[in-house]
Amino acid sequence: MTIRDRYAPSPTGLQHIGGIRTALFNYLFARSKGGAFILRLEDTDRTRYDESFVKNLYDTFSWLGIHWDEGPDSGGPAAPYVQSERFELYKKYARELVEHGKAYYCFCSAERLDRIRAEREAAHSSEAGYDRHCRDIPPAEAAARSQAGEPCTIRLKIPLGETTRFRDQLLGDIEWKNDDVSPDPVLLKSDGFPTYHLANIVDDHLMEITHVLRAQEWLSSTPMHVILYKAFGWEHPVFCHLPMVMGQDGKKLSKRHGATSIDEFRRQGYLPEALLNYVALLGASYEEGKEIYTLDELARRFSLDKLNKAPAIFDYKKLEWYNGQYIRMKSDDELAALALPYSITAGLFGDGTSGSTGTEPSAEQRNTFTAAMPLIKERLVFLHEAAEKLRYLFSEPAIPAAAEFIPKKADLSQAINLLKQGRELVQPMAESNDEDAEAIIKAAAEAAGVKLGDLMMPLRVAITGARVSPPLFGSLRILGAKRALGRVDAALRALQE
């Protein structure tokens, strides 16, 4: 049997962590079995549908590097892969169920349904859902009324007094009393639009989906889906309801926990490899003692047997750790290319004109930016941080308050003397590698009888504008002795005044 699974989002919102995890697990499972991964757009909810959400879906998966074997943009043997282009199929199959006595026409108006609901609420009744008012209308009468143009829906006839059983790959054997299933749910609306349940089952069958991996929130719908498969006389796919993704507070991950849309993670400067690596571990295990995986490695190791039943906790700190790890794996050229757009937006190379967000760097600035990557690579967590960490290389930093120059247990006059001593070392250190520059300043500190840190601190503040900055020696080499000495002299003038 060829494994075929799918990601079937509704384009009614931005792609988020939960959806991406579902898509990723389906992708990894298909790849692990040499099967096919399919994208299907379930766009029957036209009230919330927006073309921008479709674009967001394609942009997101392009950025993540996940590609489907069949889909709306790539075609395939089960095309079309957009539900709004398959409406005639759903009508055909819904009417087939009516013909076989598995479904029926319902002529109840929205007003009647609202009235029944209100009466139950007023009576504090435990009854919920449709009251099956039209279930026993003689089929010939119902067909005649439908053909005469009377508005109607088509409802599934849930077998009463029975129990629906199915096996979930993760949760085991599931039993569900039919009396607890939504009473005779609508399959085809009066406007001819299918409901999610009908379209989902028809498409999964016709697209020969063998495995349905989806979030556990869909578990309560599965008995209805199994009943619908049986009504058609079809074999249902293998179900696997994935563990929920929760916030640190134990509640379902949502906007209140921070960024959950993938666009927001991109804006913050996360790398797609880091996000995929971390999300792949939410509810699944691969190899003990190993945390960093490529997408190919994840696909080779993925197994439904290694899924966890317990909810997965989304830990932003762990994701940040992954992002830092992947940043450090990049070459200087790669990291510069990734961080550059964020730095342009932040105005690192000058404020933008005519409404733009920032000025494009000159060739010289671009080279400086790339040369500075080793200074910050070990310190970056997000790509957007590069601009602030390197701003001192591209514009003159403000001279900090005098207190910033003064080491512990020292005073202003001592800080001035230390900065004067450091000034004499700028030229030789700017012309040396890290090892030689360190030897130069260590020797000077020993000769002067001062601590190395005390000698370096006023010099660092004068050159970078801050006590905490990227490495001093590398900064000196990039700035050059002339610019560095100019900053030291300006600081000395300010301190002496």
N, C-alpha and C positions, 0 to 999 in steps of 0.2 A: 504494500500500500504506500502510495506517495503522500507524504504529510503535506497538508495544505491548511494554513491558518491565516488569520486576517486581523488588521486593525481597521475598525469601522467607526470613525469619529463622526459626530454630528457637528457641522461647521456653524456652531452657534456661539462660539467663544474662542479665546486664544488657547493655544496648546499649553498644557500645564504639566506639572510633575507627575500626577497620577496617570494621565493619558500617555505620557511619554514612557512611563514604566511599563504600562500594558503593551504599547507598541514594541518596546525593546524586547520584552520577554517573548512575544510572538515572533519577532525577527530572529532572536537567538535560538528559539526552539526549532523554527523552520531550517535555519542554517545548520544546526547540530544534527539534523536528520536528513540533510540533503533535499529538503522539501521546498515548497513555494510559499513566499510571504506576499500577501495581497493587501492592497489598500482599497477600501470601499467608502465612498462618501454617503452617509445616511442623512440626506438633506430634506427629509419629509417635513420637518418643523419649519415651515416657511415664514412664520411670524418672527422667529429669532435668527433666521438665516441671514448671513451677510457675506458677500463675495470676498471682503477683506479677511474673513476668517479662513477661507479656502487658501488665499495667498499666504496667510500666516502659517498654515499647515505645511505648504510646500517649502516655504523659506526655512521653517524650523528643521525639517528633516534633511534639507540640503545642508544646513549648517552642521547638523549632528553627523552627517555622513551615513545615514541609513537609507537604503534604496530598496524599493519593493520590486517584485518580479512581475506583478500585474497590477494595473491601476488605471485611474482615469487619464493620466498623462502618458502612460506607456502601453495601454491596451492589453489584450490578452484574449484567451479563448472564451471567457465568460462575460465579455463586454456586453453592454456598458457597465461601468463600475460606479455609476452615480444613480442613486435610487430615484430621483425625479425623472430620469430617463427610462424608468422601468415600470411606470404606473399601469400600463395595460397588462403586464404580467400579473401584478398583484390583484387586479380586478378579476382576471381569468381564474386564478387559484381560489380567491374568496368565493366566487360563484360556484366553483367546483365543490367546495365544502358544503354549500347550501344544497346542491343537487344530491349529495350523498348523505344528507341529514346530519352533518357534523357542525353545521352553522345555520343561522336563520336570519331573516330580515326583521329588523326592529324599527317600528314607526314612532317610537316615543319621541316627543319634542324635547328640546332643551328646557322649556318651561316646565314640562311634567317632571323631568328628572330633578330640576331645582326644587320643585314643590315637595317631592318625595323626600329629598334630603332635608329640607327645612322641617317637615313633619316629624321625621325621625329625631332630629336634634331637639325639637320642642318636647318630644316624649322621652328624651334621654334613652333612646333605643340603642341596643348594641349592634343592630343590623347596619351593614355598610355595603356600598356598591349597588349595582343594578338589581331590581326586584324581579327580573325575568318575566316581566309583564307580557312580552310578545313571544315568549318561547314556544307556547303551545298553539299559536295561530296555525291553522291547517296550511301546509306548504303550498297547495294550489292557490288558496286565497292570498297568501303573502306574495307569491310570485305575480299574481294578477295585479295586486296593488302596486308592486314595484314597477311592473311594466307599464302601468298607467301613469307613471311619473310621480307617485306619492313619495315625498322625501323619506329616505330610510337609511339606516346603517346595516352592516352585516356583523353579527355577533357570533363568537365561538360558543358552542354548546358544551359547557363543561360537564363531563359525566358526574352525576351526583352519587354520593354515598360510597365513593371509591377512594383508593389511596394511590398516589403517583409515586413511583420509586425510580431513582436513577443513581448512578455512581459518579461521584466527583473524584477526579484524579488526586486531588489534595485532601479533601475533607472526608472521603470515604463514602459509604452508603447513606443516601438521604431518602427519607420518607416524608411525604407531605399529604395531608388529608385534602381531598378536593374541595371539601366544604370551606377550607381556609384559603383557597385560591380565589382571586378576584372574580366575582360572579359574572360569568358570560361576558368577557371583555369585548370591546369593539375591535374588529379587524379592519373593516373598511368604513371610512367616514361617509357621511351623506354627500360630500363634495367629490367623492371618488378617491380621496387621498387615503393611503394605507396608514394604519398605526405602526408604531415601531415594531411591535411584536410580529405582525404578519410579514412586513417587508424583511425583517431580520431573518426569519425562518426560511422564507422562500429563497432569499438570496444565498443564505448559507448552504441550502440544499443544491440549488442550481450551480453554485460555484464550487461544489464538491468539497466544502470545508470539512476537514476531518477532526480538527481540534479547535475548541473555543476557549481561549485563555482570556479572562476578563476579571474585573474587580469583584470582590465579594459582595458589594452592594447590589449586584445583579442576581444574587443567589435566590432571592424571593421570587424573581420572575421565571426562574428555570422550570418549576413544575408546570406552569402555564405553557412554556415553550415545549416541554416534553409532551404534554397533552396535544398540542398543535401538531407536532411531528407525527404522533400516532394517528391523529385525525386524517392526515394526508397519506398515512401508510408508509411513511419514510423512516429510516433509521436516523436517530439523532447523533450528532458528533460527540466526541469525548469532551466533557466539560471539565474545566479546571478554574476554580474561582480563587484568584490571587489574594494574598493577604493585603489588608488595608495599609495605607501609608498614613501614619499619624504624626502629629506634632509632639513636641517635648511634653506637652500637657496631657497627652494621651487622647486627644480629640482629633478627629479627621483633619488632615492637613488642609488649610484654607488660607485665604489672604491675610487673616489675622496673625498667622505665623511668620509673615514676611513674604519674600518673593516666591511665588509659585508658578507664575507664567514664565515660559522659557524666554520670552522677550526680555523680561526683567533680569534674568540671569545673564543674558548677553550684554545688556546695558551696563551691568555691574562689572563686567570684565572676566566672566568665567570662561574657561576653555571647554569646547564641546567634549573633548576626550575625558576631562575631569568629571563633567556632569554624567556622561554615559557610564564611566567606571563606577561612580558612586551609586547611581540609580540602579545599576545592574545588581548591586549587593543588597538592595532594599527587599528583603524577604527571600533571598536565595544565597546559597553558599557554593563555592567552587573548589578551592584548594586551600587547605589549612596552612596558615602562616604566610600566605601571599595576598597582597592588597592591590597591586598595580597590574592591570590587564589591558591589552589591546582589545579592540572589538573582535578581531579574529580569534584571540585566545578565549574570550568569553563565549563565543559561538561554539568552539570545540568542547568546552567544559560544561555547557549548560545542560541541565537535566531537570525534568519535572520532579524526580525523586529527591532533589536537593532543595525544593522549595520549603519554606517554613509556614506552619499554620498560624503562628502568632503574628499580630500586626507588626509592621516595620516602623521604626521611629526615625523620622527625618532629622538629622543632626547637622545644622549649618556649619558648626565648627569642624566637623569631619569633612564636609564638602570643601571648606576653605583649605583644609590640609591637602586634600587631593589637588585642588587648583594650584597651590604652591608647588607641589611635586611636579606637576606637568609643566608649569612655567619653567622650572629648573632643568627640565629635559630639553628645552628648546635651544637651538643654536642662537648666537647673538643676532644673526640676520633674521631668523624666524621670529624671535621675540620682538625685535624692533618693528617688523612688519605688522605684527598683531597689536602692539601697543600704540603704534603711530596714530591710528584714527582717533583713539581716545584722547591722545595728547593734543592733536589738532583741535578737537572739540573743546578741550580745556583751555585753549589759547596759549599753549606753551610757546609757540613761535610768533605770537602777536595776535591781537584781537582781530576778528574777522571784519570785513567791510561789506556793505550792501546787504546786511542781514545775515551773512554767513556766520557760522559758529566759531570759526578760527582760521588763521592764515596757514596756508600750505608752507612747509619748510623749504628753505633754499637747499641747494645741493650740499653746501657746507654744513648747514644745520642738520640735514639728514644724516650726513656722515658722523657728526658729533653725537647725534642721538643713538646711532648704532654702536659707536665706540663706547658709549656710557652703559650699555646693557650689562656688562660684567659687574658694574658697580652696584646695581640694584637687583640683579636676578635672584640672589639669595634672600632678598628682603621683600619681594613682591608677593602679595596674596592675590591681588586683583590687577588686571591690566590697566585699569583707570588710574591706579596709584602712581604710575610712572611719571606723569606730568608733574605732580607736586614734588616728588623725590628729586627730579632733575631740573626743576625751574631755575636753580642757582647757576646752572651752566649756560642758560640762554638769556638771562636778564640779571641785572645787578641787584643782589638782595639788599634789603634795607639793613642798615647797621643796627644790630640789636642793642638793647639797653646795656649799660656798663656792667650790671650784675651778671649778665650772661657770660662775660669774659673771665670772671674771677673764679679760680679753683677754690675748693674747700680749704678752710684755714688760711686763706690768703686775703690780701686787700687789693685795692685798685692799683696802687703803685707797683705792687708785685706783678699784677696781671700785665701792666704796661711793659715792665722789664722782660717778662716771659715772651710777650708778643714781639718785642724788639729782637730778642735772641732767635725766636722762630723765624723772623724775617730773613735773617742771614742764611737760613737753610732752604728757603723756597726755591731758589735757582737750582742748586744741586739736586734737590729732591724731585723737582719737575723734570729733570733730565735723566732720572734713574728709574730702574724697575722697582717693584715693591720691596724686594729683599734688600736692595742697596739703600733705598730711601729709609727703610726702617733702621738699618745700621747707622746711617748718618744721624738721625735724630736721637737714637739711643746713645750714641757717643757724645752728642752735645749735651744731653740731659745728665749723663754721668759726669762730664767735665764741669758742668755748672752746679752739680750737687742738688739737682731737683728731680722730682718724679717725672717719668716719661709722660704720664697722663696729664700732669700739670703743664708741661711744656707744649703738648699737642693741643690742649683744649682751646686756649685763646686763638691759636692759629686756625683751628677748625672753624670757630665761630666767625672769625674775620673773613674767611674764604667762602664758606658755604652759607653763612647767615644763621646757623643753628648749632646747638650743642650736639644734637643727634643728626647725623647725615650719612650719606654714602661714604665709602672709604676715602680718607684724605689724600693718600698718595696717588691713587688713580684720578681723583679730581684735579690734582695739581697738573698731572700730565695732560689731561684734556683741556684744561683752562689755559695752560702755558704760564711760564714764569711772569711774563709781563702783566697779564690780567690779574694774576694772583697777587703780585706785589702791589698793584694799584689798590686792591681791596684791603690789603694789610695796612698800607699807608693811610687810607681813608679812615680805617678803624682807629689807628694810632692817633690821628688828628682829633677824632671825636672823643676818644678817651682822655687825651691830654687837655682838651678844653673843659 
